[in-house]
C-alpha cells in the first residue's frame, strides 16, 4: 500500500472542490495540520464541533473534512479559551488535521445539492437551479424530476424518509394534494432562491432555513412552488458520502488506499422540541 500525505489528500479535495469556486466571504481549505503528515483515515462531517473531533480521534482519523468552516469570519487567536480554539488544540494534540469544503462544494458538479436531490428521490438528470456564470454545469441548487407525479403530501413524506432524522421534522407549505413532479432543491439556506425556483417551473422547492416573511410572501403568489423546509444539517449531510466516495476512488486510481468514514452524529443546533419533552405541551393551544 502506498502511503500519502495530507498535502496529497488536500490537493485531491481541491481538484474536486476548487477553492476558486467559493464565495468571496467564505473560508475554505486547510485549517490546521502539517502538509507532510501521513493520512490513512479521513472522517467527513458537516460541522467542526467538539463531538465530531472526539469521534475522529477516537477512530484514529488523521484528517477531518467538514462542510462548514471553523473560522468563517477570521480570528486573531486560537487560544483554548473558546470552543473553536479548543477544537484546534484537540486536533493538533491528537495528530489530526481539519479541511473545509463549503460554498465551493455547494456549486460543484456534483456537489451538495446533487446529493440532496438523490436523497429525496430525484432520479432524472439534474441541472443547476442558479448556474455559475463561468460554467453552467455548476451552480447553486439543483432541479430535477420525479419518476412520476405524486401529491405533495407523498413527496414530503418520501423526502423526510430520505433525509437523516433531526429533532424537528421538515415543514410543508402548500396544498398537500397538489401534484408535484419538477422539484428544486438547495442544500443549506435557500430562501434567496425562492424566485429562482418559481422561474425554473418547480412544483416544490426543498431547502433549509426558510424565514417567515420571504416564505409568507412567496406563498401569496399563485404560480409559485410549494415549499418544504428541512433542517440545515440534514440537507447537507447526504453530500458527505458522495465526497468520501469520490476521494477514496480518486486516491485508489493512484494506487493509494485511504479509509473514509461519514459521521452520523447529529450536530444540528436544535436537539428537541417541546412535544419531545412533554406530548401535552400543546394541549389547550388555539
Secondary structure as UniProt FT lines:
FT   HELIX           6..16
FT   HELIX           19..21
FT   TURN            24..25
FT   STRAND          29..32
FT   TURN            35..36
FT   STRAND          41..45
FT   HELIX           50..59
FT   STRAND          63..66
FT   TURN            80..81
FT   HELIX           83..93
FT   TURN            94..95
FT   STRAND          97..100
FT   HELIX           103..106
FT   HELIX           112..119
FT   TURN            120..121
FT   STRAND          127..132
FT   TURN            133..134
FT   STRAND          135..151
FT   HELIX           152..162
FT   STRAND          171..173
FT   TURN            176..177
FT   STRAND          179..189
FT   HELIX           191..193
FT   HELIX           194..199
FT   TURN            200..201
FT   STRAND          204..208
FT   HELIX           212..220
FT   TURN            222..223
FT   STRAND          226..230
FT   HELIX           232..252
FT   TURN            253..255
FT   STRAND          259..262
FT   HELIX           274..277
FT   TURN            279..284
//
